[in-house]
Amino acid sequence: MRSSITLIQIAGIPIKLHLTFFIILLLGAWQWAGRSDNPMTGAIFGVVLMLTLFLCVALHELGHSLMARRFGIETREILLMPLGGIAQLEKNPTQPRHELLIALAGPLVNVLIAALLVVIGLTPQVSLFNSLLDGQGLSSALSTEPSLNNLLLWLVSANVSLVLFNLIPAFPLDGGRVLRAVLAMGLGYPLATRIATVVGQMIAVVLGIFGLFSGNFLLALVAIFIFVGATQETAVADSKVVLTTRRLGDAYNRHVITLQNGDRLSRVVDYLLTSYQPDFAVIFGKKLLGIVTREAAMQALASQPDDLYVSEIMNRDIVKLDADLNLDEVREQLGEKGVRVAAVYKGDEFLGLISVEDLQEAFSVLMFNQRHLQQRVAAQ
């Protein structure tokens, strides 16, 4: 993602910061600078607090990622944003028990972090909870002056809040996935997803109304995030059901324009101008040599003045998919391998190309056809 930067890799998983993440650091610095008697010390404390808080968020997402790896699901990246973090799994788990354990792994990490911080706070050297044990409330114990005790108290409170918030039974929160996984054990994924989506949308509406009337616009924003996330989860589940009804051999472009090894870039440009096809197979006889994409052609035009041979710009690292795969399996494999276009094969025979855009078009056509059939059945 161009709007993010890679911070570090842990267990082979890139952890990235969205560029808007720095807004939260500035906000933390500004808030604590105004609270403290020493604005500079307060600003530094605010930045340290936000960084340690998002370290807890990153560990939460790592919990999901490492549990997913146990079930053969890799994580492309963990992205940290002002509203939290996202672990982008290569594919969704197919078994409810796996989804349940993956969803619970993140909050469990925050429980362990909070417990560790409490143990540290109970040591005589820190005496973190003396003020609480003396009868003061948490708000009184959280002083406005930067200190180690204050940092630990804020982190304990934040980790407990992360657990409670993430276990709200609403997509895309962990609680929504827990609810879906439990329901799917008896009802199957499609119906479980619909029920979990409705529950999540109802919770989002309640949170949104409460946020607007109480003046808590951040809560209202979170409610919108939950409502949209729940809707998207239903769309993903519906597409999975629809795409499993057709094989790749039924949906690839059988009338693909191909290139020969001796063709040049100018011919690719001609085809781009006179057809809707963005990707071209370079073949020799019946053998596939590589794929030239529109992006590769445009990049070559921008950087090279010569009319290059297509063999100089084609991608030779080709993902090959069997024509007997269903379209949902194709989508998963394209996602796992991180490619936009792949070659379709029947045994050793090259048939054509399939792209993410082709899958989207196939899904649109299949959904339209399904609705049309449902309307005809309802009219009878």
C-alpha positions as CSV (number, residue, x, y, z in Angstrom):
1,M,0.0,0.0,0.0
2,R,1.5,3.3,-1.1
3,S,0.0,5.3,1.8
4,S,1.9,3.1,4.4
5,I,5.5,2.5,5.4
6,T,7.0,-0.7,6.6
7,L,8.1,-0.4,10.2
8,I,9.5,-3.9,11.0
9,Q,9.0,-7.6,10.2
10,I,8.2,-10.0,13.0
11,A,8.0,-13.8,12.2
12,G,8.1,-12.9,8.5
13,I,5.0,-10.6,8.8
14,P,5.5,-6.9,7.7
15,I,4.1,-4.5,10.2
16,K,3.2,-1.2,8.5
17,L,2.2,2.2,9.6
18,H,-0.5,4.1,7.6
19,L,0.7,7.6,7.0
20,T,-2.3,8.9,9.0
21,F,-1.0,7.1,12.0
22,F,1.2,10.1,12.8
23,I,-1.9,12.2,13.4
24,I,-2.5,10.1,16.6
25,L,1.1,10.8,17.8
26,L,0.5,14.6,17.3
27,L,-2.8,14.4,19.1
28,G,-1.2,12.5,22.0
29,A,1.6,15.1,22.2
30,W,-0.9,18.0,22.1
31,Q,-3.2,16.6,24.7
32,W,-0.5,15.8,27.2
33,A,1.4,19.0,26.6
34,G,-1.7,20.9,27.7
35,R,-2.2,18.7,30.8
36,S,1.4,18.8,32.2
37,D,3.1,21.6,34.0
38,N,6.0,21.1,31.7
39,P,4.6,21.1,28.1
40,M,7.7,19.5,26.5
41,T,7.7,16.6,29.0
42,G,4.0,16.2,28.6
43,A,4.3,16.1,24.8
44,I,7.1,13.4,24.9
45,F,5.0,11.4,27.4
46,G,2.0,11.6,25.1
47,V,4.0,10.3,22.1
48,V,5.5,7.5,24.3
49,L,2.0,6.6,25.5
50,M,0.6,6.4,22.0
51,L,3.5,4.3,20.7
52,T,3.3,1.8,23.6
53,L,-0.5,1.6,23.1
54,F,-0.1,0.8,19.4
55,L,2.6,-1.7,20.3
56,C,-0.2,-3.5,22.2
57,V,-2.4,-3.2,19.1
58,A,0.4,-4.7,17.0
59,L,0.8,-7.6,19.4
60,H,-3.0,-8.1,19.3
61,E,-2.8,-8.5,15.5
62,L,0.2,-10.7,15.7
63,G,-1.8,-13.0,18.0
64,H,-4.4,-13.3,15.2
65,S,-1.6,-13.8,12.6
66,L,0.3,-16.5,14.4
67,M,-2.8,-18.5,15.3
68,A,-3.8,-18.3,11.6
69,R,-0.4,-19.6,10.6
70,R,-1.1,-22.7,12.7
71,F,-3.9,-23.5,10.4
72,G,-1.9,-22.8,7.2
73,I,-3.1,-19.3,6.7
74,E,-0.4,-16.7,6.2
75,T,-0.7,-12.9,6.8
76,R,0.3,-10.5,4.1
77,E,0.8,-7.6,6.4
78,I,-0.3,-5.9,9.6
79,L,-1.4,-2.3,9.1
80,L,-1.6,0.1,12.0
81,M,-4.0,3.1,11.6
82,P,-5.4,5.7,14.0
83,L,-8.5,3.6,14.7
84,G,-6.6,0.4,15.3
85,G,-4.9,-2.4,13.4
86,I,-5.8,-4.8,10.7
87,A,-4.1,-8.2,10.0
88,Q,-4.6,-8.9,6.3
89,L,-4.9,-12.7,6.1
90,E,-4.3,-14.3,2.7
91,K,-7.7,-16.1,3.0
92,N,-10.5,-16.6,5.5
93,P,-10.5,-19.8,7.5
94,T,-12.9,-22.4,6.2
95,Q,-13.6,-24.2,9.5
96,P,-15.6,-22.5,12.3
97,R,-13.2,-23.9,15.0
98,H,-10.3,-22.3,13.2
99,E,-12.0,-18.9,12.9
100,L,-13.0,-19.0,16.5
101,L,-9.5,-19.6,17.7
102,I,-8.0,-17.0,15.4
103,A,-10.6,-14.4,16.5
104,L,-10.0,-15.1,20.2
105,A,-6.2,-15.1,19.9
106,G,-6.0,-11.3,19.6
107,P,-8.0,-10.4,22.7
108,L,-6.2,-13.1,24.6
109,V,-2.9,-11.3,23.9
110,N,-4.3,-8.1,25.5
111,V,-5.4,-10.1,28.5
112,L,-1.9,-11.4,28.9
113,I,-0.4,-7.9,28.5
114,A,-2.8,-6.5,31.1
115,A,-2.0,-9.3,33.5
116,L,1.8,-8.8,33.0
117,L,1.4,-5.0,33.6
118,V,-0.6,-5.7,36.8
119,V,2.1,-8.1,38.1
120,I,4.7,-5.4,37.4
121,G,2.5,-2.8,39.1
122,L,2.1,-4.9,42.2
123,T,5.9,-5.1,42.9
124,P,7.1,-3.0,45.8
125,Q,9.4,-1.1,43.5
126,V,6.5,0.2,41.4
127,S,3.5,0.2,43.8
128,L,1.3,1.0,40.9
129,F,-2.0,0.3,42.6
130,N,-1.4,1.9,46.0
131,S,-3.8,4.8,45.1
132,L,-6.5,2.4,44.0
133,L,-6.1,0.2,47.1
134,D,-6.4,3.4,49.2
135,G,-9.9,3.9,47.9
136,Q,-9.3,6.3,44.9
137,G,-11.1,5.6,41.7
138,L,-9.3,5.0,38.4
139,S,-9.9,8.5,37.2
140,S,-8.3,9.9,40.3
141,A,-5.4,7.6,40.1
142,L,-4.7,8.6,36.5
143,S,-2.9,11.9,37.3
144,T,-2.3,14.6,34.7
145,E,1.5,14.5,35.3
146,P,3.7,12.1,33.3
147,S,5.1,9.2,35.4
148,L,5.8,5.5,35.1
149,N,2.8,4.7,37.3
150,N,0.6,6.8,35.0
151,L,1.9,5.1,31.9
152,L,1.3,1.6,33.3
153,L,-2.2,2.5,34.5
154,W,-3.2,3.9,31.1
155,L,-1.8,0.8,29.4
156,V,-3.7,-1.6,31.7
157,S,-6.9,0.4,31.1
158,A,-6.3,0.5,27.4
159,N,-5.7,-3.3,27.1
160,V,-8.8,-4.1,29.1
161,S,-10.8,-1.7,26.9
162,L,-9.3,-3.4,23.7
163,V,-10.6,-6.7,25.0
164,L,-14.1,-5.5,25.8
165,F,-14.4,-3.5,22.6
166,N,-13.1,-6.2,20.3
167,L,-15.5,-8.8,21.8
168,I,-18.6,-6.8,20.8
169,P,-20.5,-9.3,18.6
170,A,-20.3,-7.2,15.5
171,F,-18.3,-7.5,12.3
172,P,-15.5,-6.6,11.6
173,L,-14.6,-6.9,15.3
174,D,-13.3,-10.1,16.7
175,G,-16.6,-10.6,18.6
176,G,-18.5,-10.7,15.3
177,R,-16.2,-13.5,14.0
178,V,-16.6,-15.4,17.3
179,L,-20.4,-15.1,17.0
180,R,-20.3,-16.2,13.3
181,A,-17.9,-19.2,14.1
182,V,-20.2,-20.4,17.0
183,L,-23.3,-20.1,14.9
184,A,-21.6,-21.8,11.8
185,M,-20.9,-24.9,13.9
186,G,-24.6,-25.7,13.7
187,L,-26.0,-23.5,10.9
188,G,-23.3,-23.3,8.3
189,Y,-21.4,-20.2,7.2
190,P,-23.9,-18.5,4.9
191,L,-26.8,-18.3,7.5
192,A,-24.4,-17.7,10.3
193,T,-22.9,-14.8,8.5
194,R,-26.3,-13.2,7.8
195,I,-27.3,-13.5,11.5
196,A,-24.0,-12.1,12.7
197,T,-24.3,-9.3,10.2
198,V,-27.8,-8.3,11.3
199,V,-26.7,-8.4,15.0
200,G,-23.7,-6.3,14.2
201,Q,-25.7,-3.7,12.2
202,M,-28.2,-3.4,15.1
203,I,-25.4,-2.8,17.5
204,A,-23.9,-0.2,15.2
205,V,-27.2,1.7,14.9
206,V,-27.6,1.7,18.7
207,L,-23.9,2.9,19.2
208,G,-24.4,5.5,16.4
209,I,-27.6,7.0,18.0
210,F,-26.0,7.0,21.4
211,G,-22.9,8.7,20.1
212,L,-24.8,11.4,18.3
213,F,-27.1,12.3,21.2
214,S,-24.3,12.2,23.7
215,G,-22.0,14.3,21.5
216,N,-19.4,11.5,21.3
217,F,-18.7,11.8,17.6
218,L,-15.8,9.3,17.8
219,L,-18.3,6.6,18.9
220,A,-20.6,7.6,16.0
221,L,-17.6,7.2,13.7
222,V,-16.8,3.7,15.1
223,A,-20.5,2.8,14.7
224,I,-20.3,3.7,11.0
225,F,-17.1,1.6,10.7
226,I,-18.9,-1.4,12.3
227,F,-22.0,-1.0,10.1
228,V,-20.0,-0.8,6.9
229,G,-17.8,-3.7,8.0
230,A,-20.8,-5.9,8.7
231,T,-22.3,-5.1,5.3
232,Q,-19.0,-6.0,3.6
233,E,-18.8,-9.3,5.4
234,T,-22.1,-10.3,4.0
235,A,-21.0,-9.3,0.5
236,V,-17.9,-11.5,0.9
237,A,-20.0,-14.4,2.1
238,D,-22.5,-14.0,-0.8
239,S,-19.7,-13.9,-3.3
240,K,-18.1,-17.0,-1.9
241,V,-21.4,-18.9,-2.3
242,V,-22.0,-17.7,-5.8
243,L,-18.4,-18.2,-7.1
244,T,-18.3,-21.8,-5.9
245,T,-21.1,-22.6,-8.4
246,R,-18.8,-22.2,-11.5
247,R,-15.5,-23.6,-12.5
248,L,-12.6,-21.6,-13.9
249,G,-13.0,-23.4,-17.2
250,D,-16.4,-21.8,-17.6
251,A,-15.3,-18.2,-17.0
252,Y,-11.9,-17.5,-18.5
253,N,-11.5,-15.4,-21.7
254,R,-11.5,-17.9,-24.5
255,H,-11.0,-15.3,-27.2
256,V,-7.9,-13.7,-25.7
257,I,-5.5,-11.8,-28.0
258,T,-2.1,-13.3,-27.9
259,L,1.4,-12.1,-28.8
260,Q,4.3,-13.8,-30.4
261,N,7.9,-13.7,-29.0
262,G,9.0,-11.5,-31.8
263,D,6.3,-8.8,-31.4
264,R,7.2,-5.4,-30.1
265,L,5.8,-2.9,-27.7
266,S,4.1,-1.0,-30.5
267,R,1.8,-3.9,-31.2
268,V,0.8,-4.1,-27.5
269,V,-0.1,-0.4,-27.7
270,D,-2.2,-1.0,-30.8
271,Y,-4.1,-3.8,-29.0
272,L,-4.6,-1.6,-25.9
273,L,-6.1,1.2,-28.1
274,T,-8.4,-1.1,-30.1
275,S,-9.6,-3.7,-27.6
276,Y,-10.7,-3.9,-24.0
277,Q,-8.1,-6.5,-23.2
278,P,-5.4,-5.3,-20.6
279,D,-3.3,-8.4,-20.4
280,F,-1.7,-10.5,-23.2
281,A,-0.2,-14.0,-23.3
282,V,3.1,-14.3,-25.1
283,I,3.2,-17.7,-26.8
284,F,5.6,-19.8,-28.9
285,G,3.5,-22.4,-30.7
286,K,1.2,-23.7,-27.9
287,K,3.7,-22.9,-25.1
288,L,3.1,-19.9,-22.8
289,L,6.3,-17.9,-22.4
290,G,5.1,-15.0,-20.3
291,I,2.4,-12.3,-19.7
292,V,2.5,-8.7,-20.7
293,T,0.2,-6.5,-18.6
294,R,-1.0,-3.0,-19.3
295,E,1.0,-1.7,-16.4
296,A,4.2,-3.2,-17.7
297,A,3.5,-1.7,-21.2
298,M,2.8,1.7,-19.8
299,Q,5.9,1.6,-17.6
300,A,8.1,0.6,-20.6
301,L,6.6,3.5,-22.7
302,A,7.4,5.9,-19.9
303,S,11.0,4.7,-19.3
304,Q,12.3,3.4,-22.6
305,P,12.3,5.4,-25.9
306,D,12.9,2.2,-28.0
307,D,10.2,-0.1,-29.4
308,L,11.1,-3.0,-27.2
309,Y,10.4,-6.7,-27.9
310,V,7.6,-8.0,-25.7
311,S,10.1,-10.6,-24.4
312,E,11.9,-7.8,-22.6
313,I,8.9,-6.6,-20.7
314,M,6.8,-9.8,-20.1
315,N,6.5,-11.4,-16.7
316,R,8.0,-14.9,-16.8
317,D,7.0,-15.8,-13.3
318,I,3.6,-17.1,-14.2
319,V,0.9,-18.4,-11.7
320,K,-0.8,-21.4,-13.3
321,L,-4.3,-22.4,-12.3
322,D,-6.2,-25.5,-13.2
323,A,-9.4,-25.1,-15.1
324,D,-11.3,-27.4,-12.7
325,L,-10.9,-25.0,-9.8
326,N,-14.1,-23.2,-8.8
327,L,-14.0,-19.4,-9.0
328,D,-13.8,-18.9,-5.3
329,E,-10.7,-21.1,-5.1
330,V,-9.3,-19.0,-8.0
331,R,-9.9,-15.8,-6.0
332,E,-8.2,-17.3,-3.0
333,Q,-5.2,-18.4,-4.9
334,L,-4.8,-15.0,-6.6
335,G,-4.9,-13.4,-3.2
336,E,-2.5,-15.9,-1.6
337,K,0.1,-15.4,-4.4
338,G,-0.5,-11.6,-4.5
339,V,-1.0,-11.5,-8.3
340,R,-3.6,-9.8,-10.5
341,V,-3.6,-12.2,-13.5
342,A,-2.8,-15.9,-13.9
343,A,-2.7,-18.5,-16.7
344,V,-5.4,-21.1,-17.1
345,Y,-4.3,-24.7,-17.8
346,K,-6.1,-28.0,-18.5
347,G,-3.3,-30.5,-17.7
348,D,-0.3,-29.3,-19.7
349,E,-2.5,-27.3,-22.2
350,F,-2.5,-23.5,-21.9
351,L,-6.1,-22.3,-22.3
352,G,-6.0,-18.5,-21.6
353,L,-5.8,-15.9,-18.8
354,I,-7.9,-15.0,-15.8
355,S,-7.6,-11.7,-13.9
356,V,-9.1,-10.2,-10.7
357,E,-11.3,-8.0,-13.0
358,D,-12.5,-11.1,-14.8
359,L,-13.6,-12.6,-11.5
360,Q,-15.4,-9.4,-10.6
361,E,-17.3,-9.4,-13.9
362,A,-18.1,-13.1,-13.5
363,F,-19.5,-12.4,-10.0
364,S,-21.7,-9.5,-11.3
365,V,-23.1,-11.7,-14.1
366,L,-23.7,-14.7,-11.8
367,M,-25.4,-12.5,-9.1
368,F,-27.6,-10.9,-11.8
369,N,-28.5,-14.3,-13.1
370,Q,-29.3,-15.6,-9.6
371,R,-31.6,-12.7,-8.8
372,H,-33.3,-13.1,-12.1
373,L,-34.0,-16.8,-11.4
374,Q,-35.2,-16.0,-7.9
375,Q,-37.7,-13.4,-9.3
376,R,-39.0,-15.9,-11.9
377,V,-39.5,-18.6,-9.2
378,A,-41.3,-16.0,-6.9
379,A,-43.6,-15.0,-9.8
380,Q,-44.7,-18.5,-10.5
